[in-house]
Amino acid sequence: MKNFLHTLRCIVFGKTGKAAVVRCAIFAVGFYFIWNFMYAFMMIDGPSMSPTMADGDVILVNKYIYHHYEPNRWENICIYDKDNDDILCKRILALPGDSVEIKDGYIYINNDKVKDLFGRGRIHNEYVDDKGNPLYMWGTDTPAVEYISSGKLTIPKKHVWIIGDNRGVSWYGILPIKDIVGKVILP
């Protein structure tokens, strides 16, 4: 056993070429596991996070952070969309215990109108024809939209309320924290 440990120590810490190869292999395997379990590069697909992130932007996501820390308001996150088997990027606006209400397309958190620097537009439904072309108000070039209003709801424990920065085209709603893939750390 003593000879085995001595041989192992010489291979790992020695000055031979074999020792350098072993050190490089150990480093590569360690880096691979740390990277795969903690980080991921992802690509933005669609306009829902515009203007903060554009369609086709590559982002770096920390997949491990929410195993140890609670999410915070205004953080950009990635979530897994089970319905479409896709990863989506959204922003956290409300935390557990907060109340959220939408009035005429504007978001209110704890009865205060959201004044964030990131969001663009109001939440609305856009009217389109059978071919998907936008419809316009009679005699104008103003798109026909209906601004959303919804009743007040309270965010349950271990959940957050999320939406994309491009409010008019973004999916929004309550999400269990366990369904967050990770926090965007480099847009």
Secondary structure, DSSP 8 states (H G I E B T S, - for coil): -HHHHHHHHHHHHSSSHHHHHHHHHHHHHHHHHHHHHHEEEEE--SSTTTTTS-TT-EEEEESSGGGTS---TT-EEEEEETTTTEEEEEEEEE-TT-EEEEETTEEEETTEE---SS-BS--EEE-B-TTS-B-B-TTSSSB-EEE--EEEEE--TTEEEEE-SBGGG--EEEEEGGGEEEEEEE-
